[in-house]
Structure formats: structure tokens, C-alpha cells
Amino acid sequence: MPKQFIFLKPITNILLKSQIQKDLTNGKKQFLNWEAIEKIAIIIDDTMPVNKSVIDKFCIDTKRYVEVYYVELNSKQCTFADWQCFTKKHTTIFNLPKQLYLNKLKSKAFNCVINTCHHQNLFAISLQSALQAPIKCGDNTNYNQTDLIILKSPSSTTISYLNDVIHYLKMIK
């Protein structure tokens, strides 16, 4: 969140918690094994360098339907045409997604959502909450919306984290 809006942080937390509570009442949670997962949503942000071809290859190698949601809030225009990109124009003053975009996400159904973003990225947490899926993976425990918590190491890259998540999903019986 930009420093000039730091006084909005408590309000942002309240708004995000409220959204997550609403989203949790609508969703049915269950741990699916890897074989039962057919549709995956992956949330990535621009805080770490992104090698698009590596991410695209990962998506193809999963042999599942995968949608990538790319959060780049410091940008005015979308970087990638074939990913769902979120830029400045998609945010509210609280640096959360505008309701219009959240409503569009809530209409989509996935088997699994993987949030690769840092646990302080509230925009990504809001996206993760809005996306409908019985299992949501990430390293965030702050808002209680993550079902499978896999912590990221400081040296972890986006692709290594995605591979870790898939490894643990394959262990579910």
C-alpha cells in the first residue's frame, strides 16, 4: 500500500476480513487429490521476476485447465494479453480489487486456487478469496482463507513454489 495511504490500512483490513467472511460462507471446503483437480487458478504478482514462458510451460505440463491472474498494481497497462492482469485501474483507494472485478471472479469455478504472492499482498488475498474453489493454497495464514498452507522460503521463486504446491497436492489421498 502506498505510504500516503498508510492511515487506511486498518479500514482495508476490516474490508478484506468482511469480504473473506462472506466468501467463506458461500464456499464448500474439501481437500482434493491431484487426480481430482481439473481447473486451477494461479495468482502471481510482479514483486518477483516472472518468466512467462516458464510459467506457461508449467501450466501446460500440469495437463489441466489453468488461468493465471497477474497482479501488477504499479502498472497502468496489462503486461500479458493471455493472462488476467490487474493494474492500477482495477483497484480501489484501499488497494483492493473493485467490486466489479470481484463479482466477475465469483462467477468462475475452479477446483484449486494457488496464491503465489507474498502474504502481505492484500489485493492477491482478496482475489484468492473471491475465486470459487474447494481448495485454496498459499502461504497466508492471516485471514484464514487458505486451506493448504505451504510456506515459501526466502529464496523461493514463483515456479519452485508452484512445484512445491503440486508436490503436496499429489500427496493428498
Backbone as numpy.savetxt, mean C-alpha at the origin, in Angstrom:
# Nx Ny Nz CAx CAy CAz Cx Cy Cz
5.02 14.51 5.69 4.18 15.68 5.69 5.07 16.91 5.69
4.80 17.90 4.84 5.64 19.10 4.80 5.68 19.78 6.17
6.81 20.40 6.49 7.00 21.00 7.81 5.97 22.09 8.11
5.53 22.84 7.09 4.58 23.90 7.35 3.23 23.37 7.81
2.96 22.10 7.63 1.69 21.50 8.03 1.84 20.56 9.22
2.93 20.68 9.97 3.18 19.76 11.08 2.08 19.88 12.14
1.46 21.03 12.28 0.39 21.22 13.26 -0.86 20.42 12.88
-0.94 19.94 11.64 -2.08 19.15 11.20 -1.91 17.66 11.49
-0.74 17.26 11.95 -0.46 15.84 12.16 -1.45 15.16 13.11
-1.82 15.76 14.23 -2.82 15.09 15.10 -4.17 14.90 14.41
-4.57 15.88 13.63 -5.84 15.76 12.89 -5.72 14.68 11.82
-4.57 14.64 11.17 -4.34 13.61 10.15 -4.44 12.22 10.75
-3.84 12.03 11.92 -3.91 10.72 12.60 -5.34 10.35 12.94
-6.12 11.31 13.40 -7.52 11.04 13.72 -8.30 10.66 12.47
-8.09 11.40 11.39 -8.78 11.09 10.13 -8.40 9.71 9.61
-7.11 9.38 9.67 -6.65 8.09 9.18 -7.21 6.95 10.05
-7.20 7.11 11.35 -7.76 6.08 12.24 -9.24 5.89 11.98
-9.94 6.97 11.73 -11.38 6.89 11.43 -11.62 6.12 10.13
-10.83 6.44 9.12 -10.96 5.72 7.83 -10.68 4.23 8.01
-9.63 3.91 8.73 -9.25 2.50 8.93 -10.35 1.76 9.69
-10.92 2.40 10.71 -12.02 1.76 11.45 -13.19 1.44 10.54
-13.56 2.37 9.66 -14.65 2.13 8.71 -14.29 1.01 7.76
-13.05 1.02 7.26 -12.62 -0.01 6.31 -12.55 -1.39 6.96
-12.15 -1.44 8.24 -12.05 -2.72 8.93 -13.41 -3.37 9.15
-14.44 -2.57 9.34 -15.78 -3.14 9.55 -16.33 -3.74 8.27
-15.84 -3.28 7.12 -16.33 -3.79 5.84 -15.58 -5.02 5.35
-14.37 -5.23 5.83 -13.53 -6.29 5.28 -13.55 -7.57 6.10
-13.46 -8.68 5.41 -13.37 -9.99 6.06 -11.91 -10.41 5.99
-11.31 -10.66 7.14 -9.90 -11.01 7.21 -9.72 -12.52 7.23
-8.76 -12.98 6.45 -8.38 -14.39 6.51 -6.99 -14.52 5.90
-6.26 -15.50 6.38 -4.93 -15.74 5.85 -5.04 -16.73 4.71
-4.77 -16.25 3.51 -4.80 -17.11 2.32 -3.40 -17.63 2.05
-3.34 -18.87 1.58 -2.03 -19.36 1.18 -1.74 -18.85 -0.24
-0.51 -18.97 -0.64 -0.07 -18.42 -1.92 -0.88 -18.97 -3.10
-1.23 -20.22 -3.05 -1.98 -20.83 -4.16 -3.38 -20.24 -4.32
-3.97 -19.74 -3.25 -5.32 -19.16 -3.30 -5.32 -17.70 -3.74
-4.16 -17.09 -3.80 -4.06 -15.67 -4.16 -3.98 -15.54 -5.68
-4.94 -14.81 -6.24 -4.99 -14.60 -7.69 -4.78 -13.15 -8.09
-5.19 -12.22 -7.22 -5.09 -10.78 -7.52 -4.35 -10.07 -6.39
-3.30 -9.32 -6.77 -2.45 -8.66 -5.79 -2.37 -7.17 -6.10
-2.42 -6.35 -5.07 -2.15 -4.92 -5.18 -0.85 -4.64 -4.43
0.06 -3.93 -5.08 1.34 -3.58 -4.47 1.42 -2.06 -4.38
1.73 -1.57 -3.19 1.89 -0.13 -2.98 3.37 0.17 -2.81
3.88 1.06 -3.66 5.29 1.44 -3.67 5.34 2.97 -3.60
6.39 3.51 -2.99 6.54 4.96 -3.03 7.91 5.34 -3.59
8.11 6.64 -3.72 9.34 7.13 -4.34 10.45 7.44 -3.34
10.33 6.98 -2.11 11.38 7.25 -1.13 12.62 6.40 -1.37
12.44 5.28 -2.05 13.57 4.43 -2.42 13.63 4.39 -3.94
14.83 4.25 -4.51 14.91 4.16 -5.97 14.09 2.97 -6.48
13.34 3.20 -7.54 12.48 2.16 -8.10 13.00 1.79 -9.48
13.30 0.52 -9.66 13.67 0.01 -10.97 12.41 -0.63 -11.55
11.74 0.10 -12.42 10.45 -0.32 -12.94 10.53 -1.67 -13.64
11.56 -1.90 -14.40 11.66 -3.18 -15.13 11.80 -4.36 -14.17
12.48 -4.16 -13.05 12.62 -5.23 -12.05 11.27 -5.50 -11.38
10.53 -4.43 -11.06 9.21 -4.60 -10.44 8.25 -5.27 -11.44
8.29 -4.83 -12.69 7.43 -5.45 -13.71 7.75 -6.93 -13.89
9.04 -7.26 -13.88 9.44 -8.68 -14.01 8.93 -9.47 -12.80
9.05 -8.89 -11.62 8.53 -9.54 -10.41 7.04 -9.83 -10.57
6.30 -8.85 -11.05 4.84 -9.00 -11.23 4.53 -10.13 -12.21
5.26 -10.20 -13.29 5.06 -11.25 -14.29 5.41 -12.61 -13.70
6.51 -12.65 -12.95 6.97 -13.92 -12.37 6.01 -14.49 -11.33
5.18 -13.66 -10.73 4.22 -14.17 -9.74 3.14 -15.01 -10.41
2.93 -14.80 -11.71 1.88 -15.49 -12.47 0.51 -15.21 -11.87
0.35 -13.99 -11.37 -0.91 -13.50 -10.83 -1.23 -12.16 -11.47
-2.49 -11.73 -11.32 -2.86 -10.40 -11.75 -2.35 -9.43 -10.68
-1.53 -8.46 -11.09 -0.93 -7.53 -10.14 -1.16 -6.10 -10.61
-1.62 -5.25 -9.68 -1.71 -3.81 -9.93 -0.74 -3.12 -9.00
0.01 -2.17 -9.56 0.99 -1.43 -8.78 0.47 -0.02 -8.55
0.50 0.41 -7.29 0.09 1.76 -6.88 1.35 2.49 -6.44
1.71 3.53 -7.18 2.96 4.24 -6.95 2.66 5.61 -6.33
3.19 5.84 -5.14 2.97 7.08 -4.41 4.18 7.99 -4.61
3.94 9.12 -5.27 4.99 10.11 -5.52 4.42 11.50 -5.25
4.27 11.82 -3.98 3.56 13.03 -3.58 4.32 14.33 -3.82
5.59 14.24 -4.14 6.37 15.45 -4.45 6.36 15.75 -5.94
5.66 14.96 -6.70 5.61 15.13 -8.15 4.27 15.73 -8.56
4.30 16.47 -9.67 3.06 17.04 -10.19 2.44 16.15 -11.26
3.27 15.32 -11.89 2.77 14.45 -12.94 3.18 13.01 -12.66
2.37 12.10 -13.17 2.63 10.67 -12.99 3.88 10.26 -13.75
4.69 9.44 -13.11 5.93 8.98 -13.73 5.70 7.81 -14.67
4.81 6.89 -14.29 4.60 5.67 -15.07 3.16 5.60 -15.56
3.00 5.34 -16.84 1.66 5.32 -17.44 0.90 4.04 -17.12
1.59 2.93 -16.92 0.89 1.65 -16.70 0.76 1.27 -15.22
1.17 2.15 -14.32 0.95 1.97 -12.89 -0.07 3.02 -12.44
-0.76 2.74 -11.36 -1.66 3.72 -10.77 -0.80 4.67 -9.93
-0.59 5.87 -10.41 0.29 6.81 -9.71 -0.52 7.84 -8.94
-0.01 8.20 -7.78 -0.63 9.22 -6.93 0.36 10.36 -6.74
-0.05 11.55 -7.14 0.81 12.74 -7.07 0.17 13.78 -6.15
0.73 14.98 -6.16 0.21 16.09 -5.34 -1.27 16.32 -5.56
-1.72 16.19 -6.80 -3.12 16.50 -7.10 -4.10 15.50 -6.48
-3.59 14.37 -5.98 -4.43 13.34 -5.38 -4.56 13.49 -3.86
-3.90 14.51 -3.28 -3.85 14.63 -1.82 -4.75 15.75 -1.30
-5.11 15.59 -0.04 -5.81 16.64 0.69 -4.77 17.48 1.41
-5.22 18.49 2.12 -4.31 19.32 2.91 -3.63 18.50 4.00
-4.24 17.39 4.38 -3.69 16.52 5.42 -2.71 15.49 4.86
-2.42 15.59 3.56 -1.52 14.66 2.87 -2.07 13.23 2.86
-3.38 13.12 2.83 -4.06 11.84 2.68 -4.76 11.84 1.32
-5.14 10.68 0.80 -5.82 10.63 -0.50 -7.18 11.33 -0.44
-7.52 11.99 -1.53 -8.85 12.60 -1.63 -9.90 11.50 -1.65
-11.06 11.80 -1.11 -12.14 10.81 -0.98 -12.52 10.21 -2.33
-12.49 10.98 -3.39 -12.81 10.49 -4.74 -11.96 9.28 -5.10
-10.67 9.36 -4.82 -9.74 8.27 -5.16 -9.90 7.09 -4.21
-10.18 7.37 -2.94 -10.43 6.28 -2.00 -11.67 5.49 -2.40
-12.71 6.18 -2.84 -13.93 5.50 -3.27 -13.67 4.61 -4.48
-12.82 5.06 -5.40 -12.47 4.24 -6.57 -11.73 2.97 -6.13
-10.84 3.13 -5.16 -10.07 1.98 -4.67 -10.97 0.98 -3.95
-11.94 1.48 -3.21 -12.83 0.60 -2.45 -13.69 -0.27 -3.35
-13.83 0.12 -4.60 -14.63 -0.68 -5.53 -13.84 -1.84 -6.13
-12.53 -1.87 -5.89 -11.68 -2.94 -6.41 -11.52 -4.04 -5.36
-11.40 -5.26 -5.83 -11.22 -6.39 -4.91 -9.95 -7.15 -5.27
-9.16 -7.41 -4.27 -7.92 -8.17 -4.42 -7.92 -9.30 -3.40
-7.03 -10.27 -3.59 -6.83 -11.31 -2.59 -5.77 -10.89 -1.58
-4.86 -10.00 -2.02 -3.74 -9.61 -1.16 -3.31 -8.19 -1.51
-3.00 -7.40 -0.49 -2.42 -6.07 -0.67 -1.07 -6.07 0.03
-0.04 -5.62 -0.68 1.31 -5.56 -0.11 1.74 -4.09 -0.10
1.95 -3.55 1.09 2.42 -2.18 1.24 3.92 -2.22 1.51
4.72 -1.76 0.54 6.17 -1.78 0.69 6.71 -0.47 1.25
5.84 0.48 1.50 6.25 1.82 1.92 6.66 1.84 3.40
7.41 2.86 3.74 7.84 3.06 5.12 6.61 3.22 6.01
6.70 2.76 7.24 5.55 2.78 8.14 5.07 4.18 8.51
5.81 5.21 8.15 5.37 6.58 8.42 4.67 7.22 7.22
4.54 6.50 6.12 3.86 7.03 4.93 2.35 6.86 5.13
1.71 7.88 5.66 0.29 7.81 5.98 -0.58 7.72 4.74
-0.12 8.29 3.64 -0.86 8.20 2.38 -0.94 6.73 1.94
0.18 6.03 2.01 0.22 4.61 1.63 -0.63 3.76 2.58
-0.61 4.09 3.86 -1.43 3.37 4.83 -2.91 3.54 4.50
-3.28 4.75 4.11 -4.66 5.02 3.72 -5.05 4.22 2.48
-4.15 4.15 1.50 -4.41 3.34 0.30 -4.58 1.87 0.69
-3.68 1.38 1.53 -3.75 -0.02 1.96 -5.08 -0.31 2.64
-5.54 0.60 3.44 -6.80 0.41 4.14 -7.98 0.41 3.17
-7.94 1.27 2.17 -9.06 1.40 1.22 -9.17 0.21 0.28
-8.05 -0.38 -0.08 -8.08 -1.53 -0.99 -8.68 -2.74 -0.29
-9.65 -3.35 -0.93 -10.36 -4.49 -0.34 -9.59 -5.78 -0.61
-9.22 -6.46 0.48 -8.52 -7.74 0.38 -8.61 -8.47 1.71
-8.71 -9.79 1.68 -8.77 -10.54 2.94 -7.44 -10.58 3.69
-6.33 -10.33 3.00 -5.03 -10.29 3.68 -4.24 -9.08 3.19
-3.73 -8.33 4.17 -2.94 -7.14 3.87 -1.59 -7.29 4.55
-0.54 -7.06 3.77 0.82 -7.27 4.25 1.57 -5.94 4.27
2.45 -5.79 5.23 3.27 -4.60 5.33 4.10 -4.63 6.59
4.82 -3.53 6.84 5.63 -3.49 8.06 5.05 -2.53 9.09
3.79 -2.14 8.91 3.18 -1.16 9.77 2.29 -1.81 10.82
2.56 -1.49 12.07 1.72 -1.99 13.16 0.97 -0.85 13.85
1.22 0.39 13.43 0.67 1.55 14.13 -0.84 1.67 14.07
-1.45 1.28 12.98 -2.88 1.52 12.80 -3.70 0.23 12.76
-3.07 -0.89 13.03 -3.78 -2.16 13.18 -4.53 -2.63 11.93
-4.12 -2.21 10.73 -4.81 -2.63 9.53 -4.00 -3.69 8.75
-2.82 -4.03 9.25 -1.97 -5.00 8.57 -2.16 -6.37 9.22
-2.45 -7.38 8.38 -2.68 -8.73 8.87 -1.38 -9.52 9.00
-0.54 -9.42 7.97 0.74 -10.13 7.97 1.85 -9.07 8.04
2.47 -8.97 9.21 3.48 -7.93 9.44 4.86 -8.54 9.21
5.54 -7.98 8.23 6.91 -8.40 7.91 7.77 -7.15 7.95
8.63 -7.07 8.96 9.44 -5.89 9.13 10.52 -5.81 8.06
10.79 -4.58 7.64 11.83 -4.33 6.66 13.13 -4.01 7.36
14.20 -4.56 6.85 15.51 -4.20 7.38 15.92 -2.86 6.74
16.79 -2.12 7.39 17.22 -0.83 6.83 17.87 -0.96 5.45
18.47 -2.10 5.18 19.14 -2.30 3.89 18.22 -2.92 2.84
16.98 -3.15 3.20 16.04 -3.80 2.30 15.66 -2.91 1.13
15.60 -3.52 -0.05 15.12 -2.82 -1.24 13.66 -3.21 -1.46
13.00 -2.52 -2.34 11.60 -2.82 -2.62 11.45 -4.25 -3.11
12.29 -4.68 -4.01 12.16 -6.02 -4.59 12.52 -7.09 -3.55
13.51 -6.83 -2.71 13.85 -7.83 -1.69 12.72 -7.95 -0.67
12.07 -6.82 -0.36 10.93 -6.87 0.57 9.76 -7.64 -0.06
9.48 -7.39 -1.32 8.42 -8.13 -2.01 8.71 -9.63 -2.01
9.94 -9.99 -2.25 10.32 -11.42 -2.23 10.14 -12.00 -0.82
10.47 -11.23 0.21 10.25 -11.70 1.59 8.77 -11.95 1.86
7.92 -11.03 1.43 6.48 -11.19 1.64 5.98 -12.44 0.94
6.38 -12.64 -0.31 5.95 -13.83 -1.05 6.44 -15.09 -0.35
7.67 -15.05 0.15 8.21 -16.21 0.89 7.30 -16.57 2.06
6.89 -15.57 2.83 6.02 -15.85 3.99 4.61 -16.24 3.58
4.11 -15.68 2.50 2.79 -16.09 2.01 2.81 -17.57 1.58
3.91 -18.01 1.02 4.02 -19.41 0.61 4.09 -20.35 1.81
4.44 -19.82 2.99 4.53 -20.66 4.19 3.16 -20.86 4.85
2.16 -20.07 4.48 0.83 -20.20 5.07 0.18 -21.46 4.52
-0.34 -22.27 5.39 -1.01 -23.52 4.98 -2.49 -23.42 5.21
